[in-house]
């Protein structure tokens, strides 16, 4: 019987890996909501607007705050995140393509999952998480110079991580955790270069491997809990096919996430998180255009969530997240193929145990519309594309399954 259960777990993980490889490494794109990062991968986390670094609910917390997994039992979590996006761009200025209506929208699928395994000493957590990406497919070029080539209208970036974490709780109930992460990324585009011609990469896929780590602390008192985590810069290889466009590798930034959780009663828990993302510290994102960068600024976000446990089988969740876009109004045209303007999200979720060992969780996320107009006071493309407007919006739905052992 024990061997059968082990084989069953391995089979589920192989199925998850297979689904991830089919869907993640397909032509579809992920939709970013925090810079190039998705708001989350897990229905339990998304139900509370991705808050809860001090309130662990699933294997995803091995990635979010590795220290917090000491309070989780042995479990398998599988999630399916479906995102609907709508991007509208109105190019203006000297080179803006005024002759076309540029709109990109679509449905994108993001599968993920992981396990928590308590050990004799400490707790182990691991999972596969497509945590970031961006994609645009306009029907025509955003600029007049590339219109004859039908270029400068598409970009796809996809990044998936394998996370392995270990946590240990001391006698004073403080816990520490450490995680290592490997990744594979894919990139393709027909973006213009500094010479205002389409990249020689010609919208062909290129791959890159990467690695990073995270550390965390966590403690739970009677009603109050505290958690914090630091994620290192995630170092990646360069995309060789796009050397004329990408001066630097597409490393991902370091992050700091800290928060509290408070149990008002044995049924109601409030979570409050603060997050900082250091885009300025990554050359490709933080430096100016002439130095090969995107002129992004750092992001600061606040997330608040509420969970109400109706009974032992049913929980309902809600939340709100706000964070500034890394894109400023001085660099809107430049960001036309990476229009990460989302700032406000409202979420709602419900979780229900269907058997003693199985649970289903669902969460919905609404991303409010955000609009930016280029001032023309920024980089070269800002001057040439003054007055360009971009509007983004979207909604998403996550479905999660948990098996307790």
Number of C-alpha atoms within 10 A of each C-alpha: 6 7 8 9 11 10 12 12 14 12 12 14 19 12 12 19 16 12 15 21 13 11 15 22 15 10 12 19 25 29 34 23 25 24 29 22 18 18 21 24 26 31 32 30 28 30 31 29 33 27 34 32 31 29 28 25 18 25 29 31 26 32 31 27 32 37 34 33 34 28 17 17 17 17 19 24 22 26 25 19 22 18 23 18 18 17 23 19 25 21 29 20 19 15 17 22 22 16 14 16 15 20 17 17 17 15 16 17 19 22 24 25 27 27 24 26 20 18 13 6 9 18 25 24 28 25 25 26 24 24 20 25 23 24 26 25 21 23 15 22 26 32 27 19 18 21 15 10 13 17 25 28 24 23 20 23 24 25 25 24 23 17 24 21 25 24 28 22 21 10 7 7 13 18 23 25 25 23 24 19 20 18 20 17 23 19 23 21 27 26 27 20 16 16 9 13 15 23 22 17 20 14 20 13 17 17 17 17 17 20 20 20 20 25 24 26 24 30 23 19 10 7 12 16 19 23 27 25 27 20 23 17 19 19 19 20 16 19 23 14 19 23 14 16 21 17 15 18 17 22 21 26 21 19 17 18 22 22 23 23 25 20 16 11 10 9 13 16 20 21 25 26 24 20 18 18 21 20 25 19 18 21 21 23 26 21 18 17 18 11 14 19 18 23 25 24 20 18 20 18 18 20 23 23 26 23 21 17 17 11 9 9 13 16 18 21 25 21 25 23 23 18 21 18 22 26 24 18 18 20 29 31 36 24 18 25 24 23 28 25 27 25 22 22 22 22 24 23 25 21 22 17 17 11 11 10 11 15 18 21 22 24 26 22 24 18 20 14 16 15 15 21 21 25 19 21 14 21 19 17 24 22 19 20 26 25 22 27 20 24 19 22 21 21 18 20 21 26 22 22 20 21 17 14 12
